[in-house]
Amino acid sequence: MASKQNLPPGDGDDSRRTMSGRFMSTDFDHSMELTAESAADFGYTVHIPATPDNQPMSEPSTPRDAYGNPVWSKDEEPSAEEPSSPSKSKKRRPLTRKVPIRRAIIYSYRGLALLRLVVLGFFLTWRVKNPNRDAMWLWGMSVVCELWFAFSWILDQLPKLCPVNRLTDLDVLKDKFEKASPENPRGRPDLPGMDVFVSTADPEKEPPLTTANTILSILAAEYPVEKLSCYLSDDGGALLTFEALAEAASFARAWVPFCRKHTIEPRNPDTYFQIKGDPTKGKMRSDFVKDRRRLKREYDEMKVRINGLPDSIRRRSDAYNAHEEIRAKRIQIESGADPSIPLNVPKATWMADGTHWPGTWVIPGKEHSRGDHAGIIQVMLAPPSSEPIMGSNDLEENLIDTTDIDVRLPMLVYVSREKRPGYDHNKKAGAMNALVRTSAVMSNGAFILNLDCDHYIYNSLAMREAMCFMMDRGGDRICYVQFPQRFEGVDPNDRYANKNTVFFDINMRALDGLQGPVYVGTGCCFRRVALYGFEPPRGGKKKLQKKAALLAQMANDESEFESRGLLPKQYGQSRAFVESIPIAEMSGRPLEGPGIPLGRPAGSLTGPREPLDAATVSEAINVISCYYEDKTEWGGRVGWIYGSVTEDVVTGFRMHNRGWKSIYCVTKRDAFRGTAPINLTDRLHQVLRWATGSVEIFFSRNNAIFANTRMKLLQRVAYLNVGVYPFTSIFLLVYCFLPALSLLSGQFIVANLNVTFLVYLLIISISLCLLAILEVKWSGITLEEWWRNEQFWVIGGTSAHPAAVLQGFLKVLAGVDISFTLTSKAAADEEMDEFAELYEVKWTSLMLPPITIMLVNLVAIAVAVSRTIYATFPEWSKLLGGTFFSLWVLLHLYPFAKGLMGKRGRTPTIVFVWSGMLAIVISLLWVTISPPADNTNVPKGGFTP
């Protein structure tokens, strides 16, 4: 564990002062097991077993790429005139290919969209030219709403005109980067490094067991072990998360070899052991059943330990605190002080080794609360060696027989950044930037995969899928590869459109045909230097070579850093971090070949990784200090962007605005899976946060209106729609009340239901349905999913979106900050109903607008029907028009109403009874208050026989 303390200056020449003023010592013995007393001398604890590749470096200040150093010296730098090797002369085999949508479908889709646009233009022109003189207020509101809806539809539709599909070839990737060749005689993995970030903030809302399973799925992923590192950011600094990660690291020593031995999918143990069906299907080894039984028993024991950690930590802390109070009391008595004076012994949270936890205590204390604690780094699993380490059949040492199985594990690091009062820590974006700097110092993978704590790797080859795009021709211009989000635990009917299939399978595929999909916060593989504010490579080969030479020079020349202002202005005071930048840039390049102006040589990343030493971890602690980002470009141009609760969209926008492209990777087997809030209240709060972020974007300089010319026009339209869509709720609210106002007033939005109006309405409705059918055809979703999305668009647009607009105006006009509510990730309980949370009604003020809309429309229908029935000259056309639109509104709000009616939609009988009685009472009341004018046929107060 590492906490932010100054290192003592060394006695000899083996220590030096960093740019931040710290002393870094290179005299450190990794074979020494640090105790609590000796750890205090270094300010951290790193438990790393002594291995041949894990020895102190001669120069810890050397920039770390952890997988060989591809930055060449001037003598070693390759020349453009050098003859290509035999492997380069082979016919190029692409790693990816684009699969266009069938012409018949896409041309019909575009033609239908154009037809609907033309009809909308004629319809709106007709509406403006034909007002309803008897109800100008009703006509005016409806026309304004319809104009906005047309504008909103255009913003949504235009970016959908160029959808594409993509395929990868993992066999070509393996042949190119992991097979023996003249440049790589031993066939060592030549893939670039991958650093995986997992973020969590509150162990109460994000159960540690869920986080542990996500970590285990990462450690067991099919990627070269020595190239893979996993970092867990615990922004809450909780000992519960720390000890749960330690349990996961211990279990990984058996789980990862088991997955490799039997080719397990998925590699999340909780999901794997809950799969129904025959687990032996497709398994060839005779000892599979025995191994699985042992791993299942071991996993169940780990679950019990993790679930019992809160009580264990509490009991341990109570025991230590009681001991401290007794000792303090004894010292008080021995010193002759008055025993009646109360003692001020802090209620600390204690670690298992008998020391204070440096993070957040269960009972918060000074410098030990969520917003005030030291920085912590703990290397849970040491960096692996570059050579495979095969297991044995010794069942006393190993849980299973691991003969001929590589038992190495990727590096696993626990990180909790420093927090102090008076600093703006910038929520998740700040935590992610701390991980970027820490990983650059410790492992410096050229690519970064970020996952939420509840999104685990469902396809163990997912990282390789991303590498196919990054390492293919043109891959050096890709800033990130975004994977779709897939969810588990959603009710079969997907009542609240939790799966978001319309967005992930229609909108995102369509954006992939432009400049690329937006970044959605998780399941995204970044090019590291794109996060550093770099622009994509442009120009000819000579220009790119000049840029590469400049980066190499900056890595070796201190004056270059100072003259270009890179050190303090952009990246901060860590020279180790800045020196890692050119290495990450070079490591992320595709291999040299035809069509690649400046690639890296084959075999340049096959060297052993550098060991992890005390000085490196100390520098990693320095870069996560709360003051490190002061007067730098972190959060402005570098890293995740600050200033919005939807930092993901803003970060992706900035990259696209610099000219980068992104890729949408839809794999045959889902790459990642996670959980979604199926409770109505949680879902509305989630949508509220997204919409609030969009409003913030609209009122900021990240608005697509201010994008530069490097962003494509339709991509700009897509980002503009991201900031505009919450404002549609204002017009949607009005439009949902219009049918009720029409029925209550006896007027309609048009003077009369003539043929022209009905024809326009019919064409617009049919064209919308046909567009939906074609979208279903080229996206692969179902019509039911499309309809669920339409329903929740109305539900969210009448509840969460208006609140988001209000919050946005308050922040812009009054400076009222927007609160952030963390979405709960409920842990699965085998004894409870799987969808029990779906039927739980938790009241929120966001429910008031849709409830009001439903009640007003129901009352209006009852009033209009009773008035028309008893009228001397009934106006059936106005009743029909108003009732049709009221039913349209109620039909869209049906899932919302169903959520308020009880378990599994079983509407209580009393609801039907009261509804009928209410309709009768309202009808009779209306007849009494406003009887028919002509009473010759119908006696006042009675009925004709």
Secondary structure as the mmCIF struct_conf table of DSSP 4:
data_model
#
loop_
_struct_conf.conf_type_id
_struct_conf.id
_struct_conf.beg_label_comp_id
_struct_conf.beg_label_asym_id
_struct_conf.beg_label_seq_id
_struct_conf.end_label_comp_id
_struct_conf.end_label_asym_id
_struct_conf.end_label_seq_id
STRN STRN1 ALA A 2 SER A 3
HELX_LH_PP_P HELX_LH_PP_P1 ASN A 6 GLY A 10
BEND BEND1 ASP A 11 GLY A 12
TURN_TY1_P TURN_TY1_P1 ASP A 13 ASP A 14
STRN STRN2 SER A 15 ARG A 17
TURN_TY1_P TURN_TY1_P2 MET A 19 SER A 20
BEND BEND2 GLY A 21 GLY A 21
STRN STRN3 PHE A 23 SER A 25
TURN_TY1_P TURN_TY1_P3 HIS A 30 SER A 31
BEND BEND3 MET A 32 MET A 32
HELX_RH_AL_P HELX_RH_AL_P1 ALA A 36 PHE A 42
TURN_TY1_P TURN_TY1_P4 GLY A 43 GLY A 43
STRN STRN4 TYR A 44 TYR A 44
TURN_TY1_P TURN_TY1_P5 PRO A 52 ASP A 53
BEND BEND4 SER A 58 SER A 58
TURN_TY1_P TURN_TY1_P6 PRO A 60 SER A 61
BEND BEND5 THR A 62 THR A 62
HELX_LH_PP_P HELX_LH_PP_P2 PRO A 63 ARG A 64
BEND BEND6 ALA A 66 TYR A 67
TURN_TY1_P TURN_TY1_P7 LYS A 74 GLU A 76
HELX_LH_PP_P HELX_LH_PP_P3 GLU A 77 SER A 79
TURN_TY1_P TURN_TY1_P8 ALA A 80 GLU A 81
BEND BEND7 GLU A 82 GLU A 82
HELX_LH_PP_P HELX_LH_PP_P4 PRO A 83 SER A 85
TURN_TY1_P TURN_TY1_P9 PRO A 86 SER A 89
BEND BEND8 LYS A 90 LYS A 90
HELX_LH_PP_P HELX_LH_PP_P5 LYS A 91 ARG A 92
BEND BEND9 LEU A 95 LEU A 95
STRN STRN5 THR A 96 PRO A 100
HELX_LH_PP_P HELX_LH_PP_P6 ILE A 101 ARG A 102
HELX_RH_AL_P HELX_RH_AL_P2 ARG A 103 LYS A 129
BEND BEND10 ASN A 130 ASN A 130
HELX_RH_3T_P HELX_RH_3T_P1 ARG A 133 ALA A 135
HELX_RH_AL_P HELX_RH_AL_P3 MET A 136 GLN A 157
HELX_RH_3T_P HELX_RH_3T_P2 LEU A 158 LYS A 160
BEND BEND11 LEU A 161 CYS A 162
STRN STRN6 VAL A 164 THR A 168
HELX_RH_AL_P HELX_RH_AL_P4 LEU A 170 PHE A 177
BEND BEND12 GLU A 178 LYS A 179
STRN STRN7 SER A 181 SER A 181
TURN_TY1_P TURN_TY1_P10 PRO A 182 GLU A 183
STRN STRN8 ASN A 184 ASN A 184
TURN_TY1_P TURN_TY1_P11 PRO A 185 ARG A 186
HELX_LH_PP_P HELX_LH_PP_P7 LEU A 191 GLY A 193
STRN STRN9 MET A 194 THR A 200
TURN_TY1_P TURN_TY1_P12 PRO A 203 LYS A 205
BEND BEND13 GLU A 206 GLU A 206
HELX_RH_AL_P HELX_RH_AL_P5 PRO A 208 LEU A 219
TURN_TY1_P TURN_TY1_P13 ALA A 220 ALA A 220
BEND BEND14 ALA A 221 TYR A 223
HELX_RH_3T_P HELX_RH_3T_P3 VAL A 225 LYS A 227
STRN STRN10 LEU A 228 ASP A 234
TURN_TY1_P TURN_TY1_P14 ASP A 235 GLY A 236
STRN STRN11 ALA A 238 ALA A 238
HELX_RH_AL_P HELX_RH_AL_P6 LEU A 239 HIS A 262
TURN_TY1_P TURN_TY1_P15 THR A 263 THR A 263
BEND BEND15 GLU A 265 PRO A 266
HELX_RH_AL_P HELX_RH_AL_P7 PRO A 269 PHE A 273
TURN_TY1_P TURN_TY1_P16 GLN A 274 GLN A 274
BEND BEND16 GLY A 277 GLY A 277
TURN_TY1_P TURN_TY1_P17 PRO A 279 GLY A 282
TURN_TY1_P TURN_TY1_P18 SER A 286 ASP A 287
HELX_RH_AL_P HELX_RH_AL_P8 PHE A 288 ASN A 307
TURN_TY1_P TURN_TY1_P19 GLY A 308 GLY A 308
HELX_RH_AL_P HELX_RH_AL_P9 LEU A 309 GLU A 334
TURN_TY1_P TURN_TY1_P20 SER A 335 GLY A 336
TURN_TY1_P TURN_TY1_P21 PRO A 339 SER A 340
BEND BEND17 ILE A 341 ILE A 341
HELX_LH_PP_P HELX_LH_PP_P8 PRO A 342 LEU A 343
STRN STRN12 TRP A 350 TRP A 350
TURN_TY1_P TURN_TY1_P22 ALA A 352 ASP A 353
BEND BEND18 GLY A 354 THR A 355
STRN STRN13 HIS A 356 HIS A 356
BEND BEND19 PRO A 358 GLY A 359
STRN STRN14 THR A 360 THR A 360
BEND BEND20 VAL A 362 ILE A 363
STRN STRN15 GLY A 365 GLY A 365
TURN_TY1_P TURN_TY1_P23 LYS A 366 GLU A 367
STRN STRN16 HIS A 368 SER A 369
TURN_TY1_P TURN_TY1_P24 ARG A 370 GLY A 371
STRN STRN17 ASP A 372 HIS A 373
STRN STRN18 ILE A 376 LEU A 381
HELX_LH_PP_P HELX_LH_PP_P9 ALA A 382 SER A 385
BEND BEND21 SER A 386 GLU A 387
STRN STRN19 MET A 390 GLY A 391
BEND BEND22 ASN A 393 ASN A 393
TURN_TY1_P TURN_TY1_P25 LEU A 395 GLU A 397
BEND BEND23 ASN A 398 ILE A 400
STRN STRN20 THR A 403 THR A 403
TURN_TY1_P TURN_TY1_P26 ASP A 404 ASP A 404
STRN STRN21 ASP A 406 ASP A 406
STRN STRN22 MET A 411 SER A 416
STRN STRN23 LYS A 419 LYS A 419
TURN_TY1_P TURN_TY1_P27 PRO A 421 GLY A 422
HELX_RH_AL_P HELX_RH_AL_P10 LYS A 427 MET A 442
TURN_TY1_P TURN_TY1_P28 SER A 443 SER A 443
BEND BEND24 ALA A 446 ALA A 446
STRN STRN24 PHE A 447 ASP A 452
TURN_TY1_P TURN_TY1_P29 CYS A 453 ASP A 454
STRN STRN25 TYR A 456 ILE A 457
BEND BEND25 TYR A 458 ASN A 459
TURN_TY1_P TURN_TY1_P30 SER A 460 LEU A 461
HELX_RH_AL_P HELX_RH_AL_P11 ALA A 462 MET A 470
TURN_TY1_P TURN_TY1_P31 MET A 471 MET A 471
BEND BEND26 ASP A 472 ASP A 472
TURN_TY1_P TURN_TY1_P32 ARG A 473 GLY A 474
HELX_RH_3T_P HELX_RH_3T_P4 GLY A 475 ARG A 477
STRN STRN26 ILE A 478 GLN A 482
HELX_LH_PP_P HELX_LH_PP_P10 PHE A 483 GLN A 485
STRN STRN27 ARG A 486 GLU A 488
BEND BEND27 GLY A 489 GLY A 489
TURN_TY1_P TURN_TY1_P33 PRO A 492 ASN A 493
TURN_TY1_P TURN_TY1_P34 ARG A 495 TYR A 496
TURN_TY1_P TURN_TY1_P35 ASN A 498 LYS A 499
HELX_RH_AL_P HELX_RH_AL_P12 THR A 501 VAL A 502
HELX_RH_PI_P HELX_RH_PI_P1 PHE A 503 ASN A 507
HELX_RH_AL_P HELX_RH_AL_P13 MET A 508 ASP A 512
TURN_TY1_P TURN_TY1_P36 GLY A 513 GLN A 515
HELX_LH_PP_P HELX_LH_PP_P11 PRO A 517 TYR A 519
BEND BEND28 GLY A 521 GLY A 523
STRN STRN28 CYS A 524 ARG A 527
HELX_RH_AL_P HELX_RH_AL_P14 ARG A 528 LEU A 531
TURN_TY1_P TURN_TY1_P37 TYR A 532 GLY A 533
HELX_LH_PP_P HELX_LH_PP_P12 PHE A 534 PRO A 537
BEND BEND29 GLY A 539 GLY A 539
HELX_RH_AL_P HELX_RH_AL_P15 LYS A 541 ASN A 556
HELX_RH_AL_P HELX_RH_AL_P16 GLU A 558 ARG A 564
TURN_TY1_P TURN_TY1_P38 GLY A 565 GLY A 565
HELX_RH_PI_P HELX_RH_PI_P2 LEU A 566 TYR A 571
BEND BEND30 GLN A 573 GLN A 573
HELX_RH_AL_P HELX_RH_AL_P17 ARG A 575 SER A 587
TURN_TY1_P TURN_TY1_P39 GLY A 588 GLY A 588
BEND BEND31 ARG A 589 ARG A 589
HELX_LH_PP_P HELX_LH_PP_P13 PRO A 590 PRO A 590
STRN STRN29 LEU A 591 LEU A 591
BEND BEND32 GLU A 592 GLU A 592
STRN STRN30 GLY A 593 GLY A 593
TURN_TY1_P TURN_TY1_P40 PRO A 594 GLY A 595
STRN STRN31 ILE A 596 ILE A 596
BEND BEND33 PRO A 597 LEU A 598
STRN STRN32 ARG A 600 ARG A 600
HELX_LH_PP_P HELX_LH_PP_P14 PRO A 601 PRO A 601
TURN_TY1_P TURN_TY1_P41 ALA A 602 LEU A 605
BEND BEND34 GLY A 607 GLY A 607
HELX_LH_PP_P HELX_LH_PP_P15 PRO A 608 LEU A 612
HELX_RH_AL_P HELX_RH_AL_P18 ALA A 614 VAL A 623
TURN_TY1_P TURN_TY1_P42 ILE A 624 ILE A 624
BEND BEND35 SER A 625 SER A 625
TURN_TY1_P TURN_TY1_P43 CYS A 626 LYS A 631
BEND BEND36 THR A 632 THR A 632
STRN STRN33 TRP A 634 TRP A 634
TURN_TY1_P TURN_TY1_P44 GLY A 635 ARG A 637
STRN STRN34 VAL A 638 VAL A 638
BEND BEND37 GLY A 639 TRP A 640
HELX_LH_PP_P HELX_LH_PP_P16 ILE A 641 TYR A 642
BEND BEND38 GLY A 643 GLY A 643
BEND BEND39 VAL A 645 VAL A 645
HELX_RH_AL_P HELX_RH_AL_P19 GLU A 647 ASN A 657
TURN_TY1_P TURN_TY1_P45 ARG A 658 GLY A 659
STRN STRN35 LYS A 661 TYR A 664
BEND BEND40 LYS A 668 ARG A 669
BEND BEND41 ALA A 671 ALA A 671
STRN STRN36 PHE A 672 THR A 675
BEND BEND42 ASN A 679 ASN A 679
HELX_RH_AL_P HELX_RH_AL_P20 LEU A 680 PHE A 698
TURN_TY1_P TURN_TY1_P46 PHE A 699 PHE A 699
BEND BEND43 SER A 700 SER A 700
TURN_TY1_P TURN_TY1_P47 ARG A 701 ASN A 702
BEND BEND44 ASN A 703 ASN A 703
HELX_RH_3T_P HELX_RH_3T_P5 ALA A 704 PHE A 706
TURN_TY1_P TURN_TY1_P48 THR A 709 ARG A 710
BEND BEND45 MET A 711 MET A 711
HELX_RH_AL_P HELX_RH_AL_P21 LEU A 713 VAL A 724
HELX_RH_3T_P HELX_RH_3T_P6 TYR A 725 PHE A 727
HELX_RH_AL_P HELX_RH_AL_P22 THR A 728 SER A 745
TURN_TY1_P TURN_TY1_P49 GLY A 746 GLY A 746
BEND BEND46 ILE A 749 ASN A 752
HELX_RH_AL_P HELX_RH_AL_P23 VAL A 755 SER A 779
HELX_RH_AL_P HELX_RH_AL_P24 LEU A 783 GLY A 797
TURN_TY1_P TURN_TY1_P50 THR A 798 SER A 799
HELX_RH_AL_P HELX_RH_AL_P25 ALA A 800 PHE A 809
HELX_RH_PI_P HELX_RH_PI_P3 LEU A 810 ALA A 814
HELX_LH_PP_P HELX_LH_PP_P17 VAL A 816 SER A 819
HELX_LH_PP_P HELX_LH_PP_P18 LEU A 822 SER A 824
HELX_LH_PP_P HELX_LH_PP_P19 ALA A 826 ALA A 828
TURN_TY1_P TURN_TY1_P51 GLU A 830 GLU A 831
BEND BEND47 MET A 832 MET A 832
TURN_TY1_P TURN_TY1_P52 GLU A 834 PHE A 835
HELX_RH_3T_P HELX_RH_3T_P7 ALA A 836 TYR A 839
HELX_RH_3T_P HELX_RH_3T_P8 SER A 845 MET A 847
HELX_RH_AL_P HELX_RH_AL_P26 LEU A 848 TYR A 870
BEND BEND48 THR A 872 PHE A 873
HELX_RH_AL_P HELX_RH_AL_P27 TRP A 876 HIS A 892
TURN_TY1_P TURN_TY1_P53 LEU A 893 LEU A 893
HELX_RH_AL_P HELX_RH_AL_P28 TYR A 894 GLY A 899
TURN_TY1_P TURN_TY1_P54 LEU A 900 LEU A 900
BEND BEND49 MET A 901 MET A 901
HELX_RH_3T_P HELX_RH_3T_P9 LYS A 903 GLY A 905
HELX_RH_AL_P HELX_RH_AL_P29 THR A 909 ILE A 929
BEND BEND50 SER A 930 SER A 930
BEND BEND51 ALA A 933 ALA A 933
BEND BEND52 THR A 936 VAL A 938
TURN_TY1_P TURN_TY1_P55 LYS A 940 GLY A 941
BEND BEND53 GLY A 942 GLY A 942
#
